[in-house]
Amino acid sequence: MEWQGIIMTKYYDSVRLLPRWALYVLTGLIGSLVMNFVHRGTKPQTPTVKSAPVTVAAKQSISGTSTSVAPPGTVATPTKGKGKRGKK
């Protein structure tokens, strides 16, 4: 029990020299590292079978080649409505 008191006294004497903001930063850093270590996930299993390369025609049909343009009468941004207003 005596060695525990000696260690805790030395720890307290060294920690009280640090400003409070440094202790906040230090404990936040330690907490962030612990949380990242605890919550890290396993790598997802990637399939080992390679798929066949996609042709240019297939890419065009997948991505679509539509070049439609909005008519000139439409507004690009929504207008503000008269929302509910509270009593002042």
VMD Tcl script that draws the C-alpha trace (Angstrom):
set ca {
  {0.00 0.00 0.00}
  {2.92 2.31 0.67}
  {4.34 1.90 -2.87}
  {0.92 2.76 -4.33}
  {0.84 6.01 -2.33}
  {4.35 6.91 -3.48}
  {3.53 6.26 -7.15}
  {0.27 8.21 -6.96}
  {2.00 11.15 -5.25}
  {4.68 11.29 -7.96}
  {1.99 11.07 -10.65}
  {-0.03 13.89 -9.07}
  {3.04 16.09 -8.66}
  {3.90 15.73 -12.36}
  {0.34 16.11 -13.69}
  {-0.49 19.24 -11.72}
  {2.31 21.08 -13.54}
  {0.41 20.76 -16.84}
  {-2.25 23.36 -17.68}
  {-5.85 22.20 -17.76}
  {-6.21 22.71 -21.54}
  {-3.21 20.45 -22.15}
  {-4.82 17.73 -20.05}
  {-8.04 18.07 -22.07}
  {-6.13 17.72 -25.33}
  {-4.07 14.81 -24.03}
  {-7.06 12.86 -22.71}
  {-9.00 13.54 -25.93}
  {-6.09 12.23 -27.98}
  {-5.77 9.10 -25.86}
  {-9.55 8.54 -25.96}
  {-9.65 8.95 -29.73}
  {-6.82 6.45 -30.21}
  {-8.50 3.92 -27.91}
  {-11.86 4.32 -29.67}
  {-10.26 3.86 -33.10}
  {-8.47 0.75 -31.87}
  {-11.60 -0.75 -30.29}
  {-13.97 0.06 -33.16}
  {-11.80 -0.85 -36.09}
  {-13.52 -3.32 -38.37}
  {-12.22 -6.28 -40.25}
  {-11.52 -5.91 -43.94}
  {-14.47 -6.97 -46.09}
  {-13.99 -10.17 -48.01}
  {-13.29 -9.36 -51.64}
  {-14.24 -11.93 -54.26}
  {-11.26 -13.65 -55.82}
  {-13.05 -14.31 -59.12}
  {-12.37 -11.57 -61.67}
  {-15.23 -10.56 -63.92}
  {-14.91 -10.23 -67.68}
  {-13.91 -6.79 -69.00}
  {-16.81 -4.52 -69.95}
  {-16.99 -3.43 -73.58}
  {-17.44 0.17 -74.75}
  {-20.98 -0.54 -75.97}
  {-21.95 -1.96 -72.60}
  {-20.47 1.07 -70.82}
  {-22.55 3.42 -72.98}
  {-25.72 1.50 -72.32}
  {-25.02 1.43 -68.59}
  {-24.09 5.10 -68.24}
  {-26.73 6.30 -70.70}
  {-26.15 8.77 -73.47}
  {-29.09 11.04 -72.81}
  {-28.38 14.71 -73.47}
  {-31.75 16.18 -72.59}
  {-31.83 19.80 -71.51}
  {-34.41 21.42 -69.27}
  {-36.83 23.78 -71.06}
  {-35.92 27.48 -70.73}
  {-39.03 28.31 -68.69}
  {-38.02 26.22 -65.66}
  {-36.33 27.65 -62.60}
  {-33.14 25.95 -61.41}
  {-33.53 26.93 -57.75}
  {-36.68 26.45 -55.70}
  {-38.58 29.55 -54.65}
  {-39.10 30.37 -51.03}
  {-42.56 29.70 -49.77}
  {-44.46 31.51 -47.07}
  {-43.74 29.02 -44.28}
  {-45.52 29.12 -40.95}
  {-44.52 32.14 -38.98}
  {-44.74 32.22 -35.22}
  {-46.02 35.07 -33.12}
  {-43.47 37.68 -32.17}
}
mol new
graphics top color blue
foreach p $ca { graphics top sphere $p radius 0.5 }
foreach p [lrange $ca 0 end-1] q [lrange $ca 1 end] { graphics top cylinder $p $q radius 0.2 }
display resetview
